[in-house]
Amino acid sequence: MTGILFQVTMALYFGGTVLFLIYLLRRSEVLSKWSLIIAGIGFAFHTLALLIAVVMVDEVPIMTFKGAMSFFAWALVLVFLGVALKRGLHVLGAFILPLAFLSLISASIAPAETQYLHPFFRTIWVHVILSMLGAVGFAVAFVAGLMYVMQDRLLKSKQFNVLYFKLPPLDSLDSLNQRSILLGFPFLTLGILTGALSAQLTLGTYLSWNPEQILALVTWIFYFAVLLGRVTVGWRAKKAAYLTIVGFAGVILTFVGVLLKNHGPLGIL
């Protein structure tokens, strides 16, 4: 049952992605509405699939590679729908929905032996969820930064094409970038703290200094520096946009590295 629901979800996310990408190249706003509707229906199927999975396995369905990536995609779409309905930023779907679709694809094509995480993770699902919510915040910041760079280049080159009119103003993108980091950073911090506490209770040590833990701490320090730089030094929005694009690469490396290597107690962000 859940397998069918996930397949329907993937099909709807793919359809929404295609329509959103076409929407970027056309002046009509009709496609954005249909894309949003399809994304919303896909989200409903996705939510139903996750709820059934919880009932069937009697645990949070995040302790497998498929479950973790599915939750990440679900949270991404949830944030997108919230922003799109509240602020009317439908164009965000052209960047967020492909990420969600790729997340589900990566889960579906993963080798069978990487489907299950280390048994330790089964006792720290709160840590995993908090860390992944932090990753969602950074993913939205990455998208906002990417759109900022694109819009900035269009302005400088005076290419006032369809894409220019679709993308939000630079100030709006900068605000979204900063708010997304402010959303993701506390979740990442709580994720690291709960992971360290779980490690102490289970393994007798807060840190084992494996590569995933080191990457997680580096990611935390990086985004802390970005926030500090914006508040105290007054880093320009363009610099912050580039930094969040670079920083998200570290998030992906840490997240995927832990899930695929299938070891280490604190590797999730």
C-alpha positions as CSV (number, residue, x, y, z in Angstrom):
1,M,0.0,0.0,0.0
2,T,2.7,2.5,1.0
3,G,4.7,1.5,-2.0
4,I,1.9,2.5,-4.4
5,L,1.3,5.8,-2.5
6,F,5.0,6.6,-2.8
7,Q,4.9,5.9,-6.5
8,V,1.9,8.1,-6.9
9,T,3.7,10.8,-4.9
10,M,6.8,10.6,-7.1
11,A,4.7,10.8,-10.2
12,L,2.9,13.9,-9.0
13,Y,6.1,15.6,-7.8
14,F,7.6,14.9,-11.2
15,G,4.6,16.3,-13.0
16,G,4.7,19.4,-10.7
17,T,8.4,19.8,-11.4
18,V,7.9,19.7,-15.1
19,L,5.1,22.2,-15.0
20,F,7.1,24.6,-12.7
21,L,10.1,24.5,-15.0
22,I,7.9,25.3,-18.0
23,Y,6.3,28.0,-16.0
24,L,9.8,29.7,-15.6
25,L,10.0,30.1,-19.4
26,R,6.5,31.4,-20.1
27,R,4.7,34.6,-19.1
28,S,1.4,32.9,-18.2
29,E,0.6,32.5,-14.5
30,V,-1.9,29.7,-15.1
31,L,0.8,27.0,-15.0
32,S,1.9,28.1,-11.6
33,K,-1.6,27.5,-10.2
34,W,-1.8,24.0,-11.8
35,S,1.7,23.2,-10.6
36,L,0.8,24.3,-7.0
37,I,-2.3,22.1,-7.1
38,I,-0.4,19.1,-8.3
39,A,2.2,19.6,-5.7
40,G,-0.5,19.9,-3.0
41,I,-2.1,16.6,-4.2
42,G,1.3,15.0,-4.2
43,F,1.9,16.2,-0.6
44,A,-1.5,14.8,0.5
45,F,-0.5,11.4,-0.9
46,H,2.9,11.7,0.7
47,T,1.4,12.5,4.1
48,L,-0.9,9.6,3.8
49,A,1.9,7.2,2.9
50,L,4.0,8.4,6.0
51,L,1.0,8.0,8.3
52,I,0.3,4.5,7.1
53,A,4.0,3.7,7.5
54,V,3.9,4.8,11.1
55,V,0.9,2.6,11.8
56,M,2.3,-0.4,10.0
57,V,5.8,-0.4,11.6
58,D,4.7,1.2,14.9
59,E,7.7,3.6,14.8
60,V,8.8,6.8,13.2
61,P,9.5,5.9,9.6
62,I,12.8,7.7,9.4
63,M,15.2,4.9,10.4
64,T,15.8,3.7,6.9
65,F,17.4,5.5,4.0
66,K,14.0,5.5,2.2
67,G,12.2,6.8,5.2
68,A,14.8,9.5,6.0
69,M,14.9,10.9,2.4
70,S,11.1,10.7,2.2
71,F,10.7,12.7,5.4
72,F,13.2,15.3,4.0
73,A,11.2,15.6,0.8
74,W,7.9,15.8,2.7
75,A,9.2,18.6,5.0
76,L,10.6,20.5,2.0
77,V,7.3,20.4,0.2
78,L,5.5,21.4,3.4
79,V,7.7,24.5,3.7
80,F,7.2,25.4,0.1
81,L,3.4,25.1,0.3
82,G,3.4,27.3,3.4
83,V,5.5,30.0,1.8
84,A,3.7,29.8,-1.5
85,L,0.2,30.1,0.1
86,K,1.3,32.8,2.6
87,R,3.6,35.0,0.4
88,G,2.6,34.0,-3.1
89,L,6.0,32.8,-4.1
90,H,4.9,30.1,-6.5
91,V,8.2,30.3,-8.3
92,L,9.9,28.7,-5.3
93,G,8.3,25.4,-6.5
94,A,10.5,25.4,-9.6
95,F,13.5,24.9,-7.2
96,I,12.1,23.2,-4.2
97,L,10.0,20.5,-5.9
98,P,12.9,19.2,-8.0
99,L,14.9,18.8,-4.7
100,A,12.0,16.8,-3.2
101,F,11.6,14.7,-6.3
102,L,15.4,13.9,-6.4
103,S,15.3,13.0,-2.7
104,L,12.6,10.4,-3.4
105,I,14.5,9.1,-6.4
106,S,17.7,8.7,-4.4
107,A,15.8,6.6,-1.9
108,S,14.2,4.4,-4.6
109,I,17.5,3.6,-6.4
110,A,19.6,3.0,-3.2
111,P,21.2,-0.4,-3.0
112,A,19.3,-2.8,-0.7
113,E,22.1,-3.1,1.8
114,T,22.0,0.7,2.5
115,Q,18.3,0.7,3.3
116,Y,18.8,0.3,7.1
117,L,20.7,2.5,9.4
118,H,22.9,1.5,12.2
119,P,20.7,0.1,15.1
120,F,21.9,3.0,17.3
121,F,19.8,5.4,15.2
122,R,16.6,3.5,16.3
123,T,17.0,5.0,19.8
124,I,17.7,8.6,18.7
125,W,14.9,9.4,16.2
126,V,14.4,12.8,17.8
127,H,18.0,13.7,17.0
128,V,17.6,12.6,13.4
129,I,14.3,14.5,12.9
130,L,15.7,17.7,14.4
131,S,18.8,17.5,12.3
132,M,16.9,16.9,9.1
133,L,14.6,19.8,9.8
134,G,17.7,21.9,10.1
135,A,18.7,20.5,6.7
136,V,15.4,21.6,5.3
137,G,15.9,25.2,6.5
138,F,19.3,25.2,4.9
139,A,17.9,23.8,1.7
140,V,15.4,26.7,1.4
141,A,18.2,29.1,2.2
142,F,20.2,27.5,-0.6
143,V,17.3,27.9,-3.0
144,A,16.9,31.5,-2.0
145,G,20.6,32.2,-2.4
146,L,20.6,30.5,-5.8
147,M,17.6,32.6,-7.0
148,Y,19.3,35.7,-5.6
149,V,22.5,35.1,-7.6
150,M,20.4,34.5,-10.8
151,Q,18.4,37.6,-10.3
152,D,21.5,39.7,-9.5
153,R,23.2,38.5,-12.7
154,L,20.0,39.3,-14.8
155,L,19.9,42.8,-13.4
156,K,23.6,43.5,-14.0
157,S,23.4,42.1,-17.6
158,K,20.1,44.0,-18.1
159,Q,18.5,40.8,-19.4
160,F,14.9,41.6,-18.5
161,N,13.5,38.3,-19.8
162,V,10.7,36.1,-18.5
163,L,12.9,34.6,-15.8
164,Y,13.7,38.1,-14.5
165,F,10.0,38.9,-14.0
166,K,9.3,35.5,-12.4
167,L,12.0,35.7,-9.8
168,P,11.2,37.8,-6.7
169,P,13.0,41.1,-5.9
170,L,16.5,40.9,-4.4
171,D,15.3,42.2,-1.1
172,S,12.6,39.5,-0.8
173,L,15.1,36.8,-1.7
174,D,17.6,38.1,0.8
175,S,14.9,38.1,3.5
176,L,13.9,34.5,2.7
177,N,17.6,33.5,2.8
178,Q,18.1,34.9,6.2
179,R,14.9,33.6,7.7
180,S,15.6,30.2,6.4
181,I,19.0,30.1,8.1
182,L,17.4,31.4,11.3
183,L,14.9,28.5,11.0
184,G,17.4,25.8,10.2
185,F,20.2,26.8,12.6
186,P,18.2,26.2,15.9
187,F,17.1,22.8,14.6
188,L,20.6,21.8,13.7
189,T,21.8,23.0,17.1
190,L,19.2,20.9,18.9
191,G,19.9,18.0,16.6
192,I,23.6,18.0,17.6
193,L,22.8,18.4,21.3
194,T,20.3,15.6,21.4
195,G,22.6,13.4,19.4
196,A,25.5,14.1,21.8
197,L,23.2,13.4,24.8
198,S,22.0,10.1,23.2
199,A,25.6,9.1,22.6
200,Q,26.5,9.8,26.2
201,L,23.6,7.7,27.5
202,T,24.2,4.9,25.1
203,L,27.9,4.8,24.4
204,G,29.3,6.7,27.4
205,T,30.8,9.5,25.3
206,Y,29.4,12.7,23.9
207,L,31.7,12.6,20.8
208,S,33.5,9.8,19.0
209,W,35.0,12.2,16.4
210,N,34.1,10.2,13.4
211,P,34.1,12.0,10.0
212,E,30.3,12.6,10.1
213,Q,30.4,14.2,13.5
214,I,33.3,16.5,12.4
215,L,31.4,17.5,9.2
216,A,28.3,18.2,11.3
217,L,30.3,20.5,13.7
218,V,32.0,22.2,10.7
219,T,28.5,22.8,9.2
220,W,27.3,24.3,12.5
221,I,30.3,26.6,12.8
222,F,29.9,27.6,9.1
223,Y,26.3,28.7,9.5
224,F,27.0,30.3,12.8
225,A,29.7,32.4,11.1
226,V,27.2,33.3,8.4
227,L,24.6,34.5,10.9
228,L,27.2,36.3,13.0
229,G,28.7,38.0,9.9
230,R,25.3,39.3,8.8
231,V,24.4,40.6,12.2
232,T,27.7,42.1,13.4
233,V,29.9,42.7,10.4
234,G,27.1,43.5,8.0
235,W,28.0,41.1,5.2
236,R,26.2,42.0,2.0
237,A,23.3,39.9,0.8
238,K,25.2,38.7,-2.2
239,K,28.0,37.3,-0.1
240,A,25.5,35.6,2.2
241,A,23.8,34.1,-0.9
242,Y,27.0,32.6,-2.2
243,L,27.9,31.3,1.3
244,T,24.6,29.5,1.7
245,I,25.0,27.8,-1.7
246,V,28.4,26.6,-0.6
247,G,27.2,25.6,2.9
248,F,24.4,23.4,1.6
249,A,27.0,21.3,-0.2
250,G,28.4,20.5,3.2
251,V,24.9,19.6,4.5
252,I,24.4,17.2,1.7
253,L,27.8,15.6,2.1
254,T,27.2,15.1,5.9
255,F,23.6,13.8,5.5
256,V,24.2,11.4,2.6
257,G,27.5,10.3,4.0
258,V,26.0,9.1,7.3
259,L,23.0,7.4,5.7
260,L,25.1,5.5,3.0
261,K,28.1,4.6,5.2
262,N,25.7,3.1,7.7
263,H,27.8,3.7,10.8
264,G,28.5,6.3,13.5
265,P,26.2,7.5,16.2
266,L,26.1,11.2,15.5
267,G,26.6,11.6,11.8
268,I,23.3,13.1,10.9
269,L,24.0,16.8,10.7
